[in-house]
Amino acid sequence: MKKDLRIGIIGTGIIARSHAENYQKLENVKIVAACDLLPAKLADYCDKYGVENRYEDYRKLLARDDLDGVDVCVHNNLHMPLTLKVLQSGKDCYCEKPMAGSYADAKAMFDAAKSLGRRLHVQLSSIYSPQAHAAKKFISDGQLGKIYHARSYGYRRRGRPFVDGYGEKEFDSKYWAAGGALYDMGVYHISLLLYLLGNPSVDRVSGAVYQETAMDPVRRAECGFDVEELGVGLVRFKEGLTMDILESWAIHGRPFPPSVIAGSAGGLSIWSDGRADGSPLEFYSEISGYPSTTSVDVAAEQYRMRRANPELAAYDHSQAIWAAALRGEAELPHTAEIALNAMLISEGIYRSSACGREFGADEIAAESKSSAIKRQETGFGELVY
């Protein structure tokens, strides 16, 4: 019998529902406590997912001594303060993506987890897809030879939160979210490539961000849209390879191709949105000098491997590996390290866009400042983080 796991959730919005639905797929895992400052939102979430213990004040949730882990599912600029509170309460923390609103805040989280001896897991769902598992094996088996370049693509033609009809208006606010397309979706695509490349060390970053496409004026006024809808960048790594980035919430253009990894002996194109629908992974190489394209049936191999090795199901999604790690049955992937590197890259693009020049990794880290929210007014008084 697997050890029962008792999970707490802080924040009950859209992403917390995704967490709950993944937990429901697992045996002996139960969300036993949830917290949100908005009582109606909290009640709706708890009623839907059968959560008995409900708190408006996160401090009451963290005072419990029966939680195996706590998920932080709030807006980006609250990730750092609440993650620190979770870690300082002696509990392991699972934080939503992006890791924080700035590199400085993400580094504070990373350092706190290390110094306190607690686990810090970051939501990077794309690294668990069947395509990612297959790509990792191709790379580790040397099929690509020397890898020298990668391309990170993320496409939405009209997919800006709130103003295009989906999601909450806080996604569009620097105060709450710190960034737009790069922080919302780019983190998935960039992080997948970092994971597959072995999380190389950033040397220099350049790029630009844009917000140019027309939007509904009423919705715009309501949310005060002040983040990017398009981010582009070029990263040079110390290991000698490069990566270019194109991430869109909105653009007048056709769908982008899959992300790419190029090596001296072969290349991969991979959908980096975490899809698990059997979309092919394509491998490019040569056979006796002739260019060859192989469409890899990842779905068939995923099925065979799960039937032959049921323990591999722990790597099917982020909640599954978190539960296995909390039970001591598996090691966590290095999601905090990867997410921290993705933060460095994204902040480098923002700085390069603002200043019109390339930035070194050390310069980005040294100049990064906290964007975290320090206090909030609530129905029970002011919260100071």
C-alpha positions in Angstrom: 0.0 0.0 0.0 1.4 3.4 -1.0 1.8 6.0 1.7 -1.2 8.4 1.8 0.0 11.9 0.8 -1.8 14.9 2.2 -1.4 18.1 0.0 -2.1 21.7 0.7 -2.8 24.3 -2.0 -2.3 28.0 -1.8 -4.3 29.7 -4.6 -7.4 28.2 -6.2 -7.4 29.7 -9.7 -7.1 28.1 -13.1 -3.8 26.4 -12.5 -4.8 25.0 -9.1 -7.6 23.1 -10.9 -5.0 21.6 -13.2 -3.0 20.4 -10.2 -6.1 18.9 -8.6 -7.1 17.0 -11.7 -3.7 15.5 -12.0 -3.7 14.5 -8.3 -7.0 12.8 -8.8 -5.3 10.5 -11.3 -2.9 9.2 -8.5 -3.6 6.6 -5.9 -3.6 7.7 -2.2 -3.0 11.4 -2.9 -5.5 13.9 -1.5 -5.7 17.7 -1.3 -6.7 18.1 2.3 -6.4 21.9 2.7 -6.7 24.9 0.4 -6.3 28.6 0.8 -7.5 31.7 -1.2 -8.2 35.3 -0.3 -11.4 35.2 -2.2 -14.0 33.2 -0.2 -16.4 32.4 -3.2 -13.5 31.2 -5.3 -12.2 29.1 -2.4 -15.6 27.6 -1.8 -16.1 26.7 -5.4 -12.7 25.0 -5.7 -13.1 23.0 -2.5 -16.6 21.9 -3.3 -15.5 20.7 -6.8 -12.5 18.8 -5.6 -13.7 17.6 -2.2 -11.3 19.7 0.0 -12.5 19.7 3.6 -10.2 22.3 5.2 -10.6 25.9 3.8 -8.5 28.9 4.8 -8.4 32.5 3.7 -5.2 33.1 5.6 -2.2 31.0 4.3 -0.6 31.1 7.8 -3.4 28.9 9.2 -2.8 26.4 6.4 1.0 26.3 7.0 0.4 25.9 10.8 -0.9 22.4 10.1 1.5 19.6 10.9 -0.1 16.9 8.7 0.9 18.1 5.2 3.4 16.3 3.1 3.8 19.1 0.6 2.3 22.5 -0.3 1.5 23.7 -3.9 1.9 27.4 -4.5 -0.5 28.4 -7.3 -0.7 32.2 -7.1 0.3 35.0 -9.4 4.0 35.2 -10.4 5.0 38.1 -8.1 3.6 36.2 -5.1 5.6 33.0 -5.9 8.7 34.1 -4.0 7.2 35.3 -0.7 4.8 32.4 -0.4 7.3 29.8 -1.4 9.7 31.1 1.3 6.9 30.9 3.9 6.2 27.3 2.9 9.9 26.3 3.1 10.4 28.2 6.4 7.4 26.3 7.8 9.4 23.1 7.4 7.4 21.8 4.4 8.4 20.9 0.8 7.1 23.2 -1.8 5.8 22.7 -5.4 5.7 26.1 -7.1 3.9 27.0 -10.3 5.8 28.4 -13.3 7.5 30.7 -13.9 9.6 30.3 -10.9 9.1 34.0 -9.9 8.7 37.5 -11.3 12.5 38.1 -11.4 15.7 36.2 -11.4 16.6 37.7 -8.0 13.4 36.4 -6.5 13.9 32.9 -8.1 17.4 32.8 -6.8 16.2 33.6 -3.3 13.8 30.7 -3.5 16.5 28.3 -4.8 18.9 29.4 -2.1 16.3 29.1 0.7 15.4 25.5 -0.3 19.0 24.5 -0.3 19.9 26.1 3.0 16.7 24.8 4.7 17.2 21.3 3.3 13.7 21.3 1.7 12.5 20.1 -1.7 11.6 22.8 -4.2 9.8 21.5 -7.3 8.8 23.8 -10.2 6.0 23.1 -12.6 7.6 22.4 -16.0 5.0 20.1 -17.6 6.6 19.9 -21.1 9.6 17.8 -19.8 7.2 14.8 -19.1 5.7 14.4 -22.5 6.4 11.2 -24.5 8.2 13.3 -27.1 10.5 14.7 -24.4 11.2 11.2 -23.0 12.1 10.0 -26.5 14.2 13.1 -27.4 16.2 12.7 -24.1 17.0 9.1 -25.0 18.1 10.0 -28.5 20.4 12.7 -27.1 21.8 10.5 -24.3 22.5 7.7 -26.9 24.6 10.1 -29.0 22.2 10.0 -32.0 22.6 13.8 -32.6 26.4 13.9 -32.2 27.7 17.3 -31.1 24.7 19.6 -30.4 25.4 23.2 -31.4 22.0 25.0 -31.8 18.4 24.9 -30.6 15.3 26.9 -31.5 12.5 27.5 -29.0 9.1 28.2 -30.6 5.8 29.0 -29.0 2.8 30.1 -31.0 -0.5 31.7 -30.4 -2.1 33.8 -33.1 -4.6 35.4 -30.7 -4.1 34.0 -27.2 -3.5 36.9 -24.9 -5.1 36.2 -21.5 -8.2 38.1 -20.7 -8.2 40.5 -23.6 -8.7 37.7 -26.1 -11.3 36.0 -23.9 -9.4 33.5 -21.8 -7.9 33.7 -18.3 -7.7 36.3 -15.6 -6.7 40.0 -16.2 -3.8 39.7 -13.7 -1.9 37.8 -16.4 -1.6 41.1 -18.3 -0.2 43.1 -15.4 3.4 43.6 -14.5 2.4 44.2 -10.9 1.0 40.7 -10.6 2.7 38.7 -13.4 6.0 40.7 -14.1 6.0 39.5 -17.7 3.8 38.3 -20.5 4.3 35.6 -23.2 7.8 34.7 -22.1 6.8 34.1 -18.5 3.4 32.5 -19.3 4.2 30.1 -22.1 7.8 30.7 -23.0 9.0 29.1 -19.8 7.6 25.7 -20.9 9.3 25.8 -24.3 12.6 27.2 -23.1 12.8 24.9 -20.1 12.2 21.8 -22.3 15.2 22.7 -24.4 17.3 23.5 -21.4 16.3 20.1 -19.9 17.2 18.2 -23.1 20.5 20.1 -23.5 21.6 19.3 -20.0 20.8 22.8 -18.6 23.8 24.5 -20.1 25.3 27.7 -18.5 24.2 31.0 -20.0 26.9 33.3 -21.2 25.1 36.2 -23.0 21.5 37.1 -23.9 20.0 39.6 -26.4 16.5 40.1 -27.6 13.4 42.3 -27.8 9.8 42.2 -26.6 6.7 43.7 -28.4 3.1 44.7 -27.7 1.8 45.9 -31.0 -1.3 44.0 -32.0 -4.7 45.7 -31.6 -7.0 44.6 -28.8 -10.4 45.3 -27.5 -10.2 48.7 -25.9 -12.7 48.0 -23.1 -10.8 44.8 -22.1 -7.5 46.6 -22.4 -8.7 49.4 -20.1 -10.0 46.9 -17.6 -6.7 45.0 -17.3 -4.2 47.8 -18.0 -2.3 45.5 -20.4 1.4 46.4 -19.9 3.3 43.1 -20.7 4.7 41.7 -23.9 2.7 39.7 -26.4 5.8 38.7 -28.4 9.3 37.9 -27.2 12.4 37.1 -29.3 15.9 36.3 -28.2 19.3 34.8 -28.8 21.2 33.0 -26.0 24.9 32.1 -26.2 25.9 29.4 -23.7 29.3 28.9 -22.2 29.4 25.4 -23.6 29.5 26.9 -27.1 26.0 26.2 -28.3 23.3 28.8 -29.0 19.5 29.0 -28.8 17.1 31.4 -30.5 13.6 32.1 -29.1 10.3 33.2 -30.6 7.4 33.2 -28.2 4.0 34.6 -29.2 0.7 35.4 -27.5 -0.5 37.3 -30.6 1.0 37.7 -34.1 -0.2 38.2 -37.6 1.4 35.1 -38.9 1.0 31.4 -39.6 1.7 28.7 -37.0 5.3 28.3 -36.0 7.0 24.9 -36.6 8.0 22.6 -33.7 11.1 23.5 -31.7 14.4 22.2 -33.0 17.6 20.8 -31.7 20.5 20.6 -34.2 23.6 18.3 -33.9 26.5 17.3 -36.1 25.1 13.8 -36.7 21.3 14.4 -36.5 18.6 16.8 -35.5 15.2 16.7 -33.8 12.0 18.6 -34.2 9.8 18.4 -31.1 6.5 19.9 -30.1 7.4 21.7 -26.9 3.9 22.3 -25.5 3.8 19.1 -23.5 1.3 17.5 -25.8 0.7 13.8 -25.1 -1.5 13.0 -28.2 1.0 11.0 -30.1 2.2 13.9 -32.3 5.4 12.7 -33.9 8.9 13.4 -32.9 10.9 13.8 -36.1 14.6 12.8 -36.3 16.7 14.1 -39.2 19.9 12.3 -40.2 21.6 10.7 -43.2 21.6 7.2 -44.4 24.6 6.4 -46.6 24.8 10.1 -47.4 21.1 10.5 -48.2 19.1 13.0 -46.1 16.6 11.1 -44.1 13.6 12.1 -42.0 12.3 9.6 -39.4 8.9 10.0 -37.8 9.2 8.4 -34.4 6.1 6.6 -33.0 6.5 7.8 -29.4 3.0 6.8 -28.4 3.6 3.1 -29.1 6.8 3.0 -27.2 5.3 5.0 -24.3 2.6 2.4 -24.0 5.0 -0.6 -24.2 7.4 0.9 -21.6 4.5 1.7 -19.2 3.2 -1.9 -19.5 6.6 -3.4 -19.1 7.8 -1.0 -16.3 4.8 0.3 -14.4 7.1 2.3 -12.1 7.8 4.6 -15.0 4.3 6.1 -14.6 5.9 8.4 -12.0 7.4 10.3 -14.9 4.1 10.9 -16.7 3.4 14.3 -15.3 4.6 16.8 -12.8 2.3 15.8 -10.0 3.2 12.1 -10.5 6.9 12.7 -10.0 6.2 15.0 -7.1 4.2 12.4 -5.3 6.8 9.7 -6.0 9.5 12.0 -4.6 7.6 12.8 -1.5 7.2 9.1 -0.9 10.9 8.5 -1.5 10.3 6.4 -4.6 12.0 8.6 -7.1 14.4 11.5 -7.5 12.9 14.8 -8.6 14.2 16.1 -11.9 16.3 19.3 -11.4 13.3 21.5 -12.1 14.3 24.3 -9.8 17.8 24.6 -11.5 16.2 24.5 -15.0 13.5 27.0 -14.0 16.1 29.3 -12.5 18.1 29.2 -15.8 15.0 30.0 -17.7 14.4 33.0 -15.5 17.9 34.3 -16.2 17.3 34.0 -20.0 13.9 35.7 -19.9 15.1 38.6 -17.7 18.1 38.9 -20.1 15.7 39.4 -23.0 13.7 42.0 -21.1 16.8 43.9 -20.2 18.2 43.7 -23.7 15.0 45.0 -25.1 14.9 47.9 -22.7 18.6 48.9 -23.2 19.2 47.9 -26.8 22.2 45.8 -26.2 23.4 42.3 -25.2 23.8 41.4 -21.5 26.2 38.9 -19.9 24.8 36.4 -17.5 26.7 37.8 -14.5 25.4 41.3 -15.4 21.8 40.0 -15.5 22.1 38.3 -12.2 23.9 41.2 -10.5 21.4 43.8 -11.6 18.2 41.8 -11.1 15.9 43.2 -8.5 12.9 41.8 -6.6 9.5 42.4 -8.2 7.7 40.5 -5.4 4.5 41.8 -3.9 5.3 42.7 -0.3 1.9 43.3 1.2 -1.8 42.6 0.5 -5.0 44.0 1.9 -7.4 41.2 2.9 -10.8 40.8 4.5 -9.0 39.9 7.8 -6.4 42.7 7.7 -3.1 43.4 5.9 -0.7 40.6 5.0 3.0 41.6 5.1 5.4 39.2 3.4 
